[in-house]
C-alpha cells in the first residue's frame, strides 16, 4: 500500500531571492532521506510562495524495503590472528553490521579471501520513522542568511509559524521552535483564511480557495499570460526580464497584473535610468514601443485580486513619481560636474590597499591600452581615441546616478561624456569597456572600446595575481574568471591579431614599472594556466569534443582565433564523412611524433640516407614545410593540415622501408632528426595522439 506525503513549512515573508533555492533544497533533502531510509515513492512536487515551502510526495510506501545483502569485511589475513581467532578488526566489523562472528564466511575476490556476512534487516513502518526524519530534515536546512527568534536555538530563514505534516490522513507529530504540526494551513494574508487539509492531494485546491496559487509554474504562467494579454490590448512591448520575473514570482501568492503611467517629461532622462529605477526600486516592468523606446507607462503585479485596482495603480504612480524625481535630480546635478573634477575625486577612492586608488588603476589602464594599440598597429586617430577613452573611462563612478545605481556605470559615462563634448567614439568606448558584463553579454563593437576593455580586464587580473589573489575552487571574489572569459570573447569577436602572451606582457610591464611583489615569470606562468581553463570553456561551449579540446590545447592557445579554428577543423574531420581517411592520416602522424620524441637534434645530413624512402620523405617535407609555415602565419589551418596530410604516403613508405632505430648512432640520430622536423610542424596544429576514435 502507498500513501501521499505532504510537508508544508509556514513562515513569515521570505526574501524572494531565497525561495527558489529553499524549494530545491527541501526537495533534495527529502528525496535523499527517503532513499537512505529505503522508502520507495513516486512523483515529487515542490511548491513555494513568500510564506511557505511545501513538498508533496506521491505514492510513498507504508513500509521500508527489507534488506538482504552480502557485506564485505576485512581480508582473511587481517580478520584472523596468529592463533586462528577472530581479530579486533573482524569483531568490530561484526558489531558495525549487527551480526555475530559465527555468521562469517570467506569468499575470494580478485585473488584475495575476504570475510563476508549476510546482513538482513526487516523494514519497519514508514510512519514510525517520519517524525524524526522530517524534524531533522527541517532543522538541517541552510540559507544565505538566517534568523533566530524568541529563546529558540534554531536558525532558519524566517520564523516558522505553522507546519503541516500529513501521511495520508494521518498527522505526523513534529515540534520545531514551539510549533506543533497539524493539518491546518493559512491562506492569503488578506483575502484568505485558515483551512484544514484532510488529504495531501487536496493541498493545492484548498489553498486556491483561499486565494493562494501555491504551484510556482502555474503562478508564473498567470503572470506572463496577463502581461502578454495587456501588451496585446494596448499595443505595447512589455520587457519581461527573467531575473525580475523570478523576483516578482516569489513576492506574490495571488498575482494580478495592472499598469500605471508617469509624466512624459521624465522621458528626457536616458531610458536606461528610468528602466533601472523602475526595475530595481519598484519591481516594475517597463513598457516599450515597437522601436524599443520607453513609453510613459509601467506594469506591476499585485498580490491580491482586482478589487479597487485603479486605486492601487494610483498609489504606485505616486511612489514612482518620487523615485523618478530623484533620478531627474541626480541626472541634472551630475551634468554640473566637469570630467576633470570627477577624475580628481578618483584619487581619493581606494581600489585596493596594495594596488592603489581608482586613479592609479586608470593610469595603468591608459598605459596598458596604449601598449595594446601599439601591438595592433592601429591608426593615429584610433590610438588617440584609445588614450582619451582610457583616461576618462571611470569618471562616472563618482556621479550621484552611478552611486545610486552601480549597474549604470559606463552607461551614464557615455551619456555624460557626449554631453561634455567628447567624441562619439570616446563616449561609446566608456560604456563598452565594461562589456561583456556577464555571461552571454555581447563584446564591445568598436575597436576603441575593445582595446580599453582588454586593458581594464587584464589590469584587474594581473593586479590580483601580482599580490597573490588567485581564484581557488568556488572562491572568486574579484570575478577574475569572468574577466578572463571576457578577454577571450573580445579577442575572438574582434578577430584581433593579439597573442595572449603579448597581452600578459603589456600589463605585466606596466605593473612592473610601479613595483610588483611577485616575479613576472611566476605571474606569467599562472596567467597562462588560468587562461587555459577559460579557453577550454569557450571550446566546450562551441560543442567541441573533449578529446579534440585536449589535442588542440596541447599545441598551445596563445593565438586564440587560430586555436578555435584548429579545434573546429579537427572536430569536423574527426566526426564527418572523411573520418576513416583522416584516421589513417593521424595514425601516420602519431607514428612520426612518437619516435620524434627520442630525437636530440633537428640537423639532417642527406649524405647519411641509406634508403630511398629516407630521401623521398625528406624531399616531400622540404616541399611542404614552407607552405605549412605560410598557411599557419596566415591563419589558414586547413591549408596547413592539407600540406601535412600530403606526406601520409611518404611517411608510410618510410616506416615500411626504414629501420629508424638503426645500430649506427649517426644514422639513427639522422633519421630521428628527419621525423622531428615533421613532428614540429604537426604539433603546431595539435597533439593528435589525444584523439579518441
Buried (B, 14 or more C-beta within 10 A) or exposed (E): EBBBBBBBBBBBEBBBEBBBBBBEBBBEBBBEBBEEBBBBBEEBBBBBBBBBBBBBBBEBBBBBEEEEEEBEBBBBEBBBEEEEEBBEBBEEBBEEBEBEBEEBEEEEEEEEEBBBBEBEBEBEEBBEBBBEBBBEBBEEBEBEEEEEBEEBEBBBBBBBBBBBBBBBEEBBEBEBBEBEBBBBBBBBBEBBEEBEBEBBBBBBEBBBEBBBBBBBEEBBEBBBEBBEEBBEEBEBBBBBEEEBBBBBBBBBBBBBBBBBBBEEEBBEBBBBBBBBBBBBBBBBBBBBEEEEEBBBBBBBBBBBEEEEBEEBBEEBBEEBBEBBEBBBEBBEEBBEBEBEEBBEBBEEEEBBEEBBBBBBBBBBBBBBBBBBBEBBEBEEEBBBBBBBBBBBBBBBBBBBBBBBBEEBBBBBBBBBBBEBEBBEBBBBBBBBBBBBEEEEEEBBEBBBBBBBBBBBBBBBBBBBBBBEBBBEEEEBEBBBBBBBBBBBBBBBBBEBEBBBBBBBBBBBBBBBEBEBEEEBEEBBEBBBEBBBEBBBBBBEEEEBBEBBBBBBBBBBBBBBBBBBBBBBBBBBBBEEEEEEEBBEBBBBBBBBBEBBEEBEEEEBEEEBBBBEBBBBBBEBBEEBBEBBBEBBEEBBBEBBBBBBBBBBEBBBBBBEEBEBEBEEEEBBBBBBBBBBBBBBBBBBBBBBBBBEE
